[in-house]
Amino acid sequence: MLQAQIFIDKDEVFGAQPLYEFIVQFLLRQKIAGATAFRGVIGFGEHHQVKRPDSLFSFDEPPMLITFIDEDDKVINALTALRKRVSSGFIVVSKVERFQI
């Protein structure tokens, strides 16, 4: 199994829709096993500027993380199709194991 993590700014849009909503809906249409979007409290990126979107008088864009897990080929196919539509964001893919009791 693969886990993909997509890092974007919360305020990014795709047409008239928030980008994170577009991505989650896109993954649903791709029949991905499951996806979750998380809003970051604090973080920094390649420019090393700390973003605290909940700070008083802060106008920083809140960081978002969309994560999803599925079989290797489904994750790769979904990311390939997504990249044809969306060029922003930073994507990390890692091998994971499903824990069963």
C-alpha positions as CSV (number, residue, x, y, z in Angstrom):
1,M,0.0,0.0,0.0
2,L,1.0,3.6,-0.6
3,Q,0.1,6.7,1.4
4,A,0.2,10.0,-0.4
5,Q,0.3,13.4,1.4
6,I,-0.5,16.6,-0.5
7,F,0.5,19.9,1.1
8,I,-1.3,23.0,-0.1
9,D,-2.4,26.4,1.2
10,K,-6.0,26.4,2.6
11,D,-6.9,29.5,0.6
12,E,-6.0,28.0,-2.8
13,V,-8.9,27.5,-5.2
14,F,-9.8,25.4,-8.2
15,G,-12.3,27.4,-10.1
16,A,-14.8,28.6,-7.5
17,Q,-14.1,25.7,-5.2
18,P,-11.5,25.4,-2.4
19,L,-8.6,23.3,-3.7
20,Y,-8.7,20.9,-0.8
21,E,-12.4,20.2,-1.5
22,F,-11.7,19.7,-5.2
23,I,-8.9,17.2,-4.3
24,V,-11.0,15.2,-1.9
25,Q,-13.9,15.0,-4.3
26,F,-11.5,14.1,-7.1
27,L,-10.1,11.2,-4.9
28,L,-13.7,10.1,-4.2
29,R,-14.4,9.9,-8.0
30,Q,-11.2,7.9,-8.4
31,K,-12.6,5.4,-5.9
32,I,-9.7,5.8,-3.5
33,A,-10.2,3.8,-0.2
34,G,-10.2,6.9,2.0
35,A,-8.9,10.5,2.3
36,T,-8.7,13.1,5.0
37,A,-8.0,16.8,4.9
38,F,-6.3,18.4,7.9
39,R,-5.9,22.2,8.6
40,G,-2.5,23.0,10.0
41,V,-2.1,25.1,13.2
42,I,1.5,26.1,12.5
43,G,4.1,25.3,9.9
44,F,6.7,26.4,7.4
45,G,7.8,25.5,3.9
46,E,10.7,25.9,1.6
47,H,10.9,29.6,2.3
48,H,11.3,28.9,6.0
49,Q,8.7,31.5,7.1
50,V,6.6,30.3,10.0
51,K,2.9,30.5,9.4
52,R,0.5,30.8,12.3
53,P,-2.9,31.4,10.7
54,D,-4.7,31.6,14.1
55,S,-2.4,34.3,15.5
56,L,-3.9,37.7,16.2
57,F,-3.6,39.9,13.1
58,S,-2.1,37.1,11.1
59,F,-2.9,37.0,7.4
60,D,-0.8,33.9,6.7
61,E,-2.4,31.2,4.5
62,P,-3.3,28.2,6.7
63,P,-1.4,25.1,5.6
64,M,-3.5,22.1,4.6
65,L,-2.6,18.4,4.3
66,I,-4.7,15.9,2.3
67,T,-3.7,12.3,3.0
68,F,-4.9,9.1,1.4
69,I,-4.0,5.5,1.3
70,D,-4.8,2.7,-1.2
71,E,-3.1,0.0,-3.3
72,D,0.0,1.2,-5.1
73,D,-1.4,1.3,-8.6
74,K,-4.5,3.2,-7.5
75,V,-2.5,5.9,-5.6
76,I,-0.1,6.3,-8.6
77,N,-3.0,6.5,-11.1
78,A,-4.9,9.0,-8.9
79,L,-1.9,11.2,-8.5
80,T,-1.0,11.1,-12.2
81,A,-4.6,12.1,-13.1
82,L,-4.7,14.8,-10.4
83,R,-1.4,16.3,-11.7
84,K,-3.0,16.7,-15.1
85,R,-5.5,19.1,-13.5
86,V,-3.7,20.7,-10.6
87,S,0.0,21.8,-10.6
88,S,0.3,23.4,-7.2
89,G,1.0,21.6,-4.0
90,F,3.8,19.4,-2.7
91,I,3.2,15.7,-2.8
92,V,5.0,13.0,-0.8
93,V,4.4,9.2,-1.3
94,S,5.5,6.5,1.1
95,K,5.1,2.8,1.5
96,V,2.8,1.8,4.4
97,E,1.5,-1.4,5.9
98,R,-2.0,-2.0,7.0
99,F,-2.2,-3.1,10.6
100,Q,-4.7,-5.9,11.2
101,I,-5.6,-7.4,14.6
